[in-house]
């Protein structure tokens, strides 16, 4: 069983170029830290969308909430909202 999350940042096109770049750098750093903790793979698409896949679906809900709260907490420099979809299934 695997869990796959698709995350899309809301309103990222409204950021200035400098804020956008710093947000993406902070996001990449955060995802790499989380990858080591939760043992998942991820890929960032178009800068404001990323996908996470893990073979540990029991941690997917916690991971989903941590990402959502991290983005909203201004850890990336600005509070960001996101849409997240989560799918579970055979891998």
N, C-alpha and C positions, 0 to 999 in steps of 0.2 A: 504494500500500500504506500502511495506517495501523496504528498500534499503540494499543490502548486498555488502560489499567490500571485496575482497581478495587481500592481499598485500604480496608480496614476496621480501625479501631483495636480491639484486643482489651482488654477490661476497662475501657474508658473510663467506663462507668457506675459504676465503683467509686471514681472520683476525687471529691474534694470539689468543691463548686461553684467555689471559687477556683482550684483546680488545673485544673479542666476549662476554665475561661475562659482562664487563662494558657497552657495547652497549645494551645487553638484559635488564640489570637493568634499564638503562636510558629509554629504550623503554617502559618497563612496567610502570614506573613512569609517563611517558608522556601519555600513553594510559589511565591510571587511571585519570589523570587530565582532559583529553579530554572527558572521559566518563561522568564525573560530569557536564561538560559544555554542552555537546550535547545529553546526555541521550541515550546512546547506550549500547549494550552488545558486548563483544569481547572475543576472545579466541586466544591464541598463540599456534601454532603447530610447532613442530620440531625446535623451537627456532628462525627460520628465516622467518617464515610465520605466518600471523595472519589474522583473519576474523573479520569484524565488521558488525553488523546488527542494523538497526535503523528503527523505525516507523515514522521517520521524513525525508522522501526522499527529501524534499525541501532544507535540509542542507547538503545533501550527497556530492554535488560538492565542496562546501566550505571545508568540512571536508577532502575530498580527497586531495585537494590542500594544506591544512595545514599540513597534514601528509607528503606529498611528499617534501614540502619545509623544514619542520623540519628535516627530515632525511638528506637532502642535505646540511643543514646549519651547520653541525658539532656540533649540540647541544648534540648529543649522544657521542661526543668525536672524531668521524671521519665522514667525509662526506660519506653518503651512498646513493646509487641509489636503486630504487625499481620498480617493476612492479605492477600495480594496475588494477584490473578489477572491474567494478561496474555493478550490475544488479538491476533492479527495477521490482517489481511485486506484486501480491496479497500475503498476508502473511497468 
